Amino acid sequence: VFSKRMYAKKFSYGVRWELTGVEVLNYDGRAAVASVAVRVMTEPTKHTSTASKALGARPIIVREKWILIDGEWWHSAKS
């Protein structure tokens, strides 16, 4: 388990993320499972080349599965 700060330092230190939208793809209330598409803009925190600087921020879509357990949503590593 990681705090937000620890997670960013360990896994996302080289990229800046900006949330631009969330779309629910599927929701099963009985199973308490939601599949979502998260839209984000990503940009390197340090440009390593002229090309990466020229590209700037890039939009991406991340598809994830979340499970509701005891009133809290948890990210599922399984698809």
C-alpha positions as CSV (number, residue, x, y, z in Angstrom):
1,V,0.0,0.0,0.0
2,F,1.3,3.4,-1.0
3,S,0.3,7.0,-0.1
4,K,-0.3,9.2,-3.1
5,R,3.1,10.9,-2.6
6,M,4.9,7.6,-2.3
7,Y,3.2,6.2,-5.4
8,A,4.0,9.2,-7.5
9,K,7.7,9.1,-6.3
10,K,8.1,5.4,-7.0
11,F,6.0,4.9,-10.2
12,S,5.2,8.2,-11.8
13,Y,8.1,10.5,-11.0
14,G,8.9,11.2,-14.7
15,V,5.4,12.0,-15.9
16,R,2.9,14.7,-15.1
17,W,-0.7,13.5,-15.3
18,E,-3.9,15.6,-15.7
19,L,-7.3,14.0,-15.5
20,T,-9.6,15.1,-18.3
21,G,-12.5,12.7,-18.0
22,V,-13.9,9.4,-16.8
23,E,-16.4,7.2,-18.6
24,V,-18.1,4.2,-17.0
25,L,-17.9,1.4,-19.5
26,N,-19.7,-1.2,-17.5
27,Y,-21.2,-1.4,-14.0
28,D,-22.5,-4.5,-12.3
29,G,-24.2,-3.4,-9.1
30,R,-24.7,-6.9,-7.7
31,A,-21.1,-7.8,-8.1
32,A,-20.0,-4.2,-7.1
33,V,-17.6,-4.0,-10.1
34,A,-17.1,-1.0,-12.5
35,S,-15.0,-0.9,-15.6
36,V,-14.0,2.7,-16.6
37,A,-12.0,4.5,-19.3
38,V,-10.0,7.3,-17.7
39,R,-8.8,10.1,-20.0
40,V,-5.6,11.9,-19.0
41,M,-3.0,14.2,-20.5
42,T,0.5,13.1,-19.9
43,E,3.7,15.0,-20.2
44,P,7.3,14.2,-19.2
45,T,8.5,16.2,-16.2
46,K,11.9,16.4,-17.8
47,H,12.3,16.5,-21.6
48,T,15.1,14.3,-22.7
49,S,15.1,15.3,-26.4
50,T,14.0,18.0,-28.8
51,A,11.4,15.6,-30.1
52,S,9.8,15.0,-26.6
53,K,9.7,18.7,-26.0
54,A,8.1,19.3,-29.4
55,L,5.4,16.7,-28.6
56,G,4.5,18.2,-25.3
57,A,1.4,16.8,-23.5
58,R,-0.2,13.8,-25.0
59,P,-3.7,12.4,-24.4
60,I,-4.1,8.8,-23.4
61,I,-7.0,6.5,-22.3
62,V,-6.5,4.0,-19.5
63,R,-9.0,1.3,-19.0
64,E,-9.4,0.0,-15.5
65,K,-11.5,-2.3,-13.3
66,W,-12.6,-1.2,-9.8
67,I,-14.3,-3.2,-7.1
68,L,-16.4,-1.9,-4.2
69,I,-15.4,-3.5,-0.9
70,D,-16.9,-2.4,2.4
71,G,-17.9,1.0,1.0
72,E,-14.5,1.8,-0.6
73,W,-13.5,1.4,-4.3
74,W,-10.3,-0.6,-5.0
75,H,-8.3,-0.8,-8.2
76,S,-8.3,-4.4,-9.6
77,A,-5.0,-5.5,-11.2
78,K,-7.0,-8.3,-13.0
79,S,-8.8,-7.3,-16.2
